[in-house]
C-alpha cells in the first residue's frame, strides 16, 4: 500500500469496514450494493418490503417448501421453463447442473470459456468435486463463436455460456451470434447450460424477453443477489425431470437447508422491485460510460480504457495506469472528504503489469447523474489520487 494511505486500520477487515462506512456516508453514488449495508439496514429493509412480496401470515418454510416453492414457481414462469429449484449458492447450482448433464450425456467434458465462473472462482470444483473436465473453445475475451465450437478437437457433453461474461467486461454476443453458437452445439450433440447469474439485465441488449433468451438453453442458472439486491441464493431452471434430479443432488451436496425464508423473501422483493428497473439502469450505464470516457480523455491521464465503450449491461470496466492500492485509497478518501463515490475497489489483474481495473455498476442511485456530475466526480477523484501519490 502507498505510504500515504494513513496509519490506521491496514488489515483486510479494517479496510473493508472503512470502505463500507465511507460508502454508506456518501450522498452521491452510482449504486448502493447490499454488501455495503449494515445488519440493521438490511433487517429494516426486509421488514419494510417483505409484506408486499409474500403473505407473512403463512408458516415459515421447512426444507424448501412454502415461500421457497413460491420463488421457484416465479422463476420458472419468468424464464419459461417447466420447473426451477432454489439453491443456497450459484456455485452449488452450477456444479449440480453440469454433473447432471454429464450423467445424461455420458460425457464428462464441459466446453466453457477459461474466464468463466467455474474456472476463475470455484477452486477447481468441476474436477475436484464432480469429476468433470473442461475444454476451451476460445481464449479471446468474448463468448465463443459457432465456428470455434464446431472446431473443437474433442467432443464435449455440455456447452456452458456465461451471459454476460463478467471477467471480459460483462460482454454479450449479438443475438445472431448467440443463436448460431447454440445451433453449433446442437450439431455436435451438446446440451447448452447458461450461467445466467446476471441474465436479468440482458434483455435490453437483445431486445427480447427473458423466456426467449432462456429458451435457447437446456438449463439456466440465475442469481438473486448479483442484479436483484437479494441476500443470497440462486435458482436452477430447466425441464421438470432435470430439476427433479438436480434437487436430489442438491440434497447430497448439503443444499437442502432447514429454513431459507430471509433469502427467499429478499429474492421475491428483488423480482418485484429491481427486475423492472434494470432496463433503465442499462440505458443510463451508456450515459455514464460515455461521460467517463470524455472526462478521462480531457483529464491528462496517460492511458485509460472504459470497456466496453458501449456497455452491454449496467456494469462495465474502467482501467487506469496506477497501482490498485493508490486508487483504492483515493476512492475511500474521496468518499470520506466529499461524500461522493465514483469508484469502489480496484484490482491489478497482473497482465499487463502496471494497470488496475475496477467494475462500475449503475443502479437506482446513479440515475440522476448526468455527464457533468461524472466529470466533476472524476476531477475530484484524480485530485485526491494526486495527493495520495505525492505521499509515496
N, C-alpha and C positions, 0 to 999 in steps of 0.2 A: 504494500500500500504506500502511496506517496507520503512523504514526510509531513505534508501539510494537512493530513486528514484528522488531526486532533488526537489527543492522548486518551480520551475516554472511550471505553467500550469497543475493543477491536475484535472480539470473538465473533463467530458467525451468528450466535443467538443474539448478542448485543447489537450487532449491525442490523439484523432483521428488525429488532424492536425499535431501533432508532428510525429506520426507514418507514416502518409502519406508522409510527407516531407522527412523522413528518407528513406522510401522505394523508393521514386522517385529518391533520390540521389545515390542509390546503382548501382554499376557496375555489381554485381553478385547476381542474384535472381533465384529462381526456377520457378517463374511465375510473370507476371505483370498484375494483375487484373485491370479491368476498374475502379473499385471502388477507386483505389489509384491515379487515374489521376486527373488533373485539368480540369476545364471547357475549357480552351484554348486548352489543349492537345486533349480533346475529339472532339472539333469542328474541329480542324485541321485534325484529323484522318478521320472524317466523310467527310469532304470536299475532302480529297485526294482520298479516296477509293470509294465513292458513285458513281462516273461516270462509274466505271466498273460493278457496281451492278444493275444499273437501268438507264433508259433514263431520264436524268434530265430536258429535254425539255417538258416532259409530265406535265399536270396540277397536282397540289397538290391533295392529297386525301381529300374527304369530306365524313364523316360518313362511312368510311370503304371501299370506292371504290379505284380505281387506284392502287397505289403501295401496298396498304394493300391487295387488292384482288390478286395481283400477288404473294405476300408472301403466302397467304392461298393456292393458287394452287400449289405452290412449295412444301409446307409442305405435302399436300395431296399426291402428286406424290412420295415424298421421303418415306412416311410411307405406301403407297399403300392403302390409304383409299379413299372413294368416295368424301369426302369433308373435309374442315378444316375451323375453324373460329379463327380469331385473337382476343385475349383478352389483356387488359392492364396489368393484373396481373394473375399469376398462381393460387392464392387463389380464385379469382373470377371464373376462368375457372373450377376449380375442384368443387367448390360449385355448379355451374350450372350443370356440368356433373352428379354429384351424385343426385342432385334434379331431373333432367330429368329421370334418370334411376329409381328412387324411384316412380315417377309417372307412368312410363311404366310397372314396375313390380308389383305395388301395395304394395310394402314392403318398409318401411322407414328405415330398418336396413341395415347398411353397415359393412361388415366384413373387418377389417383392423388392421394392427399392431399398438400397442399403441405408438410406436416410429414414426409412420407415420406423415407426414407434417400436415394434418388437425388436428391431436390431439395435437402436440407439438407447432405448430407455428401459428395457425389460430384462437386463442381465442374462442374456442368452437363454431365457426361459423356454423358447421354442425347442431348443435341442436338449437342455438340461432336464426340463420337467416333462416335456411332451414327446421327446424323441424325434422331432422333426428337423429338417434341414432346409436351408434357403438356397435359392438360385437368383441371380441378379439379371434382370432384363436390361438394365442400363445403370450407369453411374452418373449420368447427366443430371443437373439439378432441376428435374421436372419429372412428371409421371412418364412411364414407358409408353412408347408408341406401338401401334399394331404390328409394324414391321419388326420391332425389337422382340415382341412376344413370339411372333412366328419364327424368328431366327434363333430362339433358344436351342442350344445344342444338347439338352437333356430334358426329358419330359417332367412336368410338374403337375401335381394334382389340383392345386389351387393357385389362382392369381389373386393377390391381395393389392388393393388400390387404396391409398390414403388420400381422402378428399376433404380438405386440401392437404397438400404435402407441406407440413409445417416447417420442417428443417430447411427446406429450399426457399422459404419465404411465403408460406401459405398460398402456394400456387395451385392452379387448377388447369386441366386441359380444356380445350373447347368442347362443346357438346359433340361435334363430329368426331373429334379425336377420342373422346370417351367411348362413344358407341362403337367406333372402329376397334379399339383395343379390347372391348368386351367381346365383340364378334370374333376377333382373332383368338381369344382364349377359348371360346366355344369350339372353334375349328380344331383346336388342339385337345379337346375333351377335358378342359379345365373348368372347375367351378370358379365363381368370382365372389370374393368376400371384400366388402368395403369397410375400411377403417374410417368411419364417419364421425369421429369424435367431435368434429366441427361441421358436420354435414348440414346442420341447421342453417348456417349462414351462406350456403352455396346456391340457394335458389335465385338470387339476383343475377349472378354470373351466368347462369344457364337460362334464366327466364322461364323456368319450369317448376312445377310443384314438387314437393318432397317425394311424393309417392312415385312420380315418374322417374326421378333420379334413382331412388332406392330400387325401383322395379328393374333396373338393369342388372342387379346383382342377385346372387343366390342367398346371401346373408349380409346383414348390415349391423355394425355396432355404432351406437351413439352415446355421447357423454351428457350428463346432466349438469356438470359444473363448468365446463370449458367455455360454453357460449351462453348458457342459461342462468348462470349465477347460483346454481344449486350448492348443496353442502358436499355431496359426493355421489358416487353411483353411476351406473351405466345400464344400457339395455342392449340385448342381442335379439335381432328380429329376423324372421325368415319363415319357411314352411313349418306347419304345425308339428310334423314328425321330427324335424331337425331341432326345433325349440324344445320339444319334449326330451330328446336325447341330451341337449345342452343343459337342461335342468338337472338331469341325472349326474352329469359331470360337475355341474355347479356344486351339488351336494358333496361329491367326492373331494372337490378342491377346497371345501370349507366355506363356501359362499352362501349357504342357506342359513342366514342369521336369525336369531330368535325374534328380534324386532328391528325394523328399519324405517319406522314412520318419520323420523326427522328428515332423512334423505329423500324419502318418497314425497312428503309434503313440499319440501323445497323444490323438488323436480316439477311437481304439478304447478307450483307458483311460477317457475321459470317458463313452463309451456304456456301459461296464461298471459304472463306479463312481458317476458323478454322475447319469446319467439316472434310475436307480431311486430316487434320493433327492430329486429335485426336488419331488414332491408334498408331502413333509414340509417342505421349505423354504417352499413356497407357503402351506401351512397356518399355519406359525409366523409368516410375514410379517404375517398378520392380527393375531396377538397383539402383535407389536412395534408395528405401526401404531396399534392401539387404545391401548396403553400410552403411546405417544409423544403422541398427541392429548390424553390425560388429563393427562399431566405438563406439557405446554405450556400447557394451559388453566389449570393451577394455578400456573404459574410467574410470571405477570405480564408475559410477553412481549406487547407491544401488539397484534400481529397475527401469525398463523401459518396455515399450511394444510398438512395431510397429505393428499396426493392420489394415488390415490383413497382415500377414507376406509376402504374395504374393498378392499385390493389385489387385482387380478385375477391377478397372478403373484407371484413372490417379490421383486419390485422395485417401488418406488413413490417419489414425490417428496415432499420437505419444503421448504416455502417459509418464509423468515424475513425480517423488515424491517430488515436490516442490510447494509452493504457486504460483498461477497464476500471482499475482502482481509482484513477483520477476522475474518470467520467462519473463513476458512482458517487464519489464524494461530492462532486459538483452538483449532481442531481439532488442529493439529500440537502445540501446547503441551500440550493435554490428554493426547495420546498420549505425549509425552515425559515429562511430570511424573507421570502416574498409571498409565501402561501400559494404559490403556483408550481405545479409539477408537470413538466413536459415529458421527461424521460424517467424511467424507473431503474431497471437493472441492466447493465451492460456485461457481456461476457467476451472473452477472447477465444474464438474458435481455434486459433493456432496457425491456420494456413489461410492466407499468407500472414506471416508474423507482423506485429505492429498495428493490427486492425482490431477494432472492437465492434460488437453488434448488440443492438437492443431490439426488442419487439414492441411495436406500438399497437395498442388496441383503442379503437374509437367506440365508446359506449354512450349511454344516455347523457353522462356528464359532459361529453365533448361536443354535443350537437350545437351548442351556441358559440363554439369557437369559429371565428372567421379567419381569413388569411392574415389580417393584421394582428390578431391575437396570437397566431402561430409564430409570426415573425418577431413579435415582442417577447414571447416566451423564449425563443431561440436566442435572441440577443442577450437576454438575461442569463440564460444558461452558459453561453460562451464567455460572458464577463466573469461569472463565478469560476468557470473552468480555468480562465487565465490566472485568477488569484490562486487557485489550488496548485497549478503547475509552477507558479512562481515560488511556492513554498518548498518545492522539492530541493 
